[in-house]
Amino acid sequence: MAQRKASRRRVETVASGIAELVPDPDRDTAFTLMLDGAPQSHVDLADPTYLQFEYVRRMASAIDLVAPAGKPLRALHLGGGALTLPRYIAATRPGSAQRVVEIDGPLVELVREALPLPASGNIRVRVADARAAVEGMRDAGYDVVILDVFAGARTPAHLASAEFAQQVARVLDPTGWLIANVADGPPLKYARSQVATIRASLPEACLIADAGVLRGRRFGNLVVLAGRTPPPLAELTRRAAGDWFPGRVETDLDRFTGGVAPVPDASAVPSPPPPEGLFGNRK
């Protein structure tokens, strides 16, 4: 049924560039969303728990551990893409109340039409700037905030500052968690500053990534899990090590940041562009 509902290959101009929905040759009901030639999201309409991108699996592992299995969550997604993780939460935690903020309105319409959301998913999508949306939200309204925003291949500077991190912390429940995707490469200057910036508001944190990325050997995605209570390190470590592409959990974030100070609005910069030919921003 999902295959009949979904359109096949689509190419359209959206606000952020040229969007292309490419059918997965190995899964009849799955599609990859490409933006300007870079893979942004992968969705299997028949099985929303199938997650092709390794960093998305790491984010999903963190989501799984936010609350007991199956318990509904109040989830805020900053950055939408093809809505991979909202679909995942709807499937694994029925009854969750989810809100998505995505700045690209034409992209939202394309995804809604070609990759329909589950009717019972309770997923609300708002077209807006992520920071402006968060600043207008009430305190302690979410159990989890998932931050995965890219303009092109870079996270905008206004979403990389201490002031923005303070706003995210404000809308989180006291026991809630921020799960953020940070893309960086050697020498990890941006990632170190982002971890320091996030920890200034949400001090209990860890990193999950490929060992080569954590050691500054190559460009890639680092997942930050941060809150006000200690993260579930043992289970995160077990899941990261058991992935198709094993990852590592970094807990010594004082050493990782090396004394870098949190970044204020006045000096915040976008994330670095990925090396030519490497797609560093996928949802």
N, C-alpha and C positions, 0 to 999 in steps of 0.2 A: 504493500500500500504506500509506504514512504517513497518507493521508487516512482510510482505513478504520480504522486503529488508533486514531486520535485521536477523542476525544469532541468534540461541537460546543460550543455556548455553555454555560458552566457558571457558576453563582453559588453560592459557599459562604462561610460564616463561618470564618475562620482566626484564629490568635492575634493577628495584627497588624491585623485589620479584615475588611472584606468583599472577598473575592477574586472576580474575574470573569475568565473566559477568553473572549475575544471573537474570533471568526473574522475573519481579514483578508479584506475584500471583494475584494481584488485578487490574492490568492494562496491557492489552494484548500487548501494544507497548512500555512498559517501562522496564528498566533494571537498576540494581545496579552494579556498578563497585566495586569489593572488591580487596584489595591488602594485601596479607598475612593475610587474614581473617578479615580485618577491612574495613568497608564501606567507600569508597572514593567519589563516585559520584552517583547521580541518574538522569536518563534521560528518558523522555517520547518522543519517536520519533514523535508521532502523535500530541503531545501538549507540545512544549518546554517551555510554560509558566507555566506548572505544576512543582512546586519546592517542593520536599518532605522534605528536610532538613531545619530546622528552621533557622539556621544561613545563609543559602543561600538565603532564603526569605528576611532576613534583608539586605543582600548585594544587592539584587534585588530592594528592596524599595529605597535604596540610589541611585542606578543606575537610577531608574525612576525619581528621583528628580534632577539629574545632569543638565538636560536641559528640555525644554518643551516637553510634550508627543509627541512621534513620530519623534522628531528631530534626524537625524543621528548623531552618535558619532564617534569620533576617539578613539578607546578603545584598551588598552594594557592589556593583561592577563598574569600575571607571575604565572605559574603553570597551567596545563591543565586538568589533570584527564580525564573525559569523555566529557569535554567541555560543561558543563551545562550552564554556564552564557554566553559564546559566542552564543550558540543557542538561549538563551533567548533574548539577545540584537538583534540578527538577526530577531527574530519574532516581537519584540515590537518596534524596530527602524530600519525599512528597509532602506538600503542604507548605513548603518554604515560600516566604514572601521575598521576591527578588526585584531589584531595581537596577537598570542598566543606564549609564550615561555615555552616549556616543555623539561626538560632534558632527559627524558626517551624515546628514539627513538622507541624501540619495543612496548612500550605502545601506543605511537601515532599511529603506524601502526595498532595495534589491534583495537583501537577505530575507526580509519578511515574505516576499513574493516567491522567491525561488527555493528557499530553505525554510519552510513554515515551522513556526514554533509549536510545541505541543499545546493543544487547546486548554489543558488543565494545568499548565505549568506555572501560572501566576507570575509571569515575567513581564514587567512593565519597562518599556524602553523610552527614554527621554532624549531628545536631540538637544544637546547643550555642551558648553565647555565644562570639563570635569571640575575644575577649581570653583568656578562660579556656582555650579550646582551644589557642591559640598558646602560652600559658605552659607547657603540658604537652608541647609538641613538642620533638624533639631538635634539636640545633644543625645548621645547614647542610643541612637536609633537602630544600630546594626550590630550583629554578632560577628560579622566578617566583612572587611572591605578588600576587594581584589583590584589591584592597581596594575593595569597593563595598557598604557596609553602610548601610542606612537604617532607622530606626525611625519609621514614618510617612514624613515627608518630610525627616527630619533625621538626620545621623550622630550617634550617641551620644557623649557627652563622653569616656567611658573609652576610646574608640577614636581620640581626637584628642590624645593626650598624648605627651610625650617618652618616658615609660616604656613605653608601648605600641609606639612606633616602635623602641625598643631591642629589644623582644622580636621584632618582625618582622625586624629586621636580623639578629638571632641565628639565626633559623631559615632565613635565606637562605644559599645557597652564596656563597662570596666573590666569585664573578663573576655572582651572580644579581641580579634586578631586582624592585623593588616598582613596581606599576602601580596608582595610586590615583585614584579618582573623588572630586573635591572640588566641592561645589555651593556657590556663593556669588554675591552681587551687590554693587553699589556700596555702600561703597567698597572691597570685597574685603578687609576686615579679617580675616575668618576664613581666607580662602585664603592670605593673606600669613603668618599665624601657622602654618598647616599646612605650608607649604613650609619655613619656618624650622625647624619641629619635626622634619620628616622628614629634612632635610639635616644635622641634628645627628648622626644615625646613619648616613645614606646620603648622603654629600656631593656625589656626582656626579649632577646632576639637570637636568631641563628640564620645561617646561610645554607642553601642547598644548591649544589652545582656539580658539574663535571670536574674531576680533580685537576685536569689540565687548565680549565678556566680559573679555578680557585688559585692555582699557582702562577697565574699570569702568563701562561704559555700561548694562549690563543683567545680569540674573540668568542664570546658566547653569552648565554643567559644565566644569571644568578637569581635565585628566588630568595627573597627576604621574608622571613616570618617574624613578626614583631608584635608584642602586646605588653601587658602590665603584669602578667603572671608567667612563670617559666614554661617554655615550650616543651612538648612531649618528645624529648630528644631521642630516647631509646627506640620508639616506634618509627620516628622519622628516619633515623639512621638505618633501621632494618629495611624499610621500604626503599630508600634511596639505593642501598647496596643491592637489592634484589631486582632493580629495574632492568629492562632490556639493555639500556645503556647506563651502567652503574654510576651513581653519583655519590657525593660525599657531603656530610653535614659539618659545617664549620661553627664551632661554639666560642672560640677565643676571639671575640670580635674586638676587644681592646688591642690585641696584637694585629688583627687584620687591618684596622683603621689606622694604626700607627700614630695616634695622637691628632689626627685630622679633625678640624673643628666643624661643627654644623654649618651649613651654607645658608645664608639669609637671601631674601629676595634680591637684594642689591647686587649680589655676586653670583647668583645661580646661573648655570649654563645648561644647554640641552645635553643629552647623552651623546657620546661620540658616534659618528657614522660608522657602520660596519665596513670592513675592508671590501674593496671592489670584488664583486662576485659572491660575497657571503651574505646570506639572508639572516639577519640577527633579530628580526621582530616578527614573531609568529604567535597567534592566539589559538 
